[in-house]
Amino acid sequence: MIKKIFILVNEKIEGIQKEKLKIENLLKSCGKVVEKKYEKPDLIITMGGDGTILKAIRILKNEKTLIYGINYGKVGFLTNTSENIEEKIKKIIEGKFNISERILLEAVIKKNGQTIYKNKVLNDFLIFRKGIRIVHMEVYIENEEIFNFRGDGIIISTPTGSTAHSLSAGGPIISPDINCFLLTPFCPYTLTIRPLIISSEKKLQIKIYPEGKIIGDGQDEFEIKENEIIEIKKSKMKANLILEDNFFEKLKTKFGFGK
């Protein structure tokens, strides 16, 4: 049962606070607790675009927490329309909704045995050059070398992220119910490197020379020094998204897929 709810908004959207207040009043009238600060909500309601959903993933602490996104942004591939929103929220409170379970990626960087970077994402990690010059990339799956190339970097994405940055870089579209990772080299300086799909049970190790950076879901970036190893694996956490349209309907309406 949904008792506690936290609302996360994109403050840059004009009039969003007024819309948030309407939803807060609705939830309170239904006897629900609206958290002022993120604590232990049963449901996170995001008001914005896909970027606001990605921010919700960063603060997610319990995989049982549900996430319902309301689109006030542009694309809104992971969100739902704001039409008849009061009726929609009432149905969610009554337990009338469908959950789309999504795997998350976790990245860790250690230096001298100490963790200096740790993050989880819904879409992808981009390991990228720091400056204007291309970098040397080494990618290992369970300590076996798979990629060794020069280029701009590599995108490691979930099936959810296959319709994000990876898609723009020439990667394939993957149905979100498939447990896998997608490795999409970014502008490799060779004709023989192609995107690769692997099991989500595998662990990745990535090295970049001479230096670079890791960008998580387009939300933050962290500089990587030479000889620092990036380890990427499936997170123990999952994202439970409440979605009103199925994946293939979204492809058609948002990207014009198959038309």
Buried (B, 14 or more C-beta within 10 A) or exposed (E): EBEBBBBBBBEEBEEBEEBBEEBBEBBEEEEBBBEEEBEEBBBBBBBBBBBBBBBBBBEBEEEEBBBBBBBBBEBBBBBBBEEEBEEBBBBBBEEEBEEBEBBBBBBBBBEEEEEEBEBBBBBBBBBBBBEEEBBBBBBBBEEEEBBEBBBBBBBBBBBBBBBBBBBEBEBEBBEBEEEBBBBBBBBBEEEEBEBBBBEBEBEBBBBBEEBBBBBBBBBEBBEBEEEBBBBBBBBEBBBBBBBBBEBEEBBEEBBEEEE
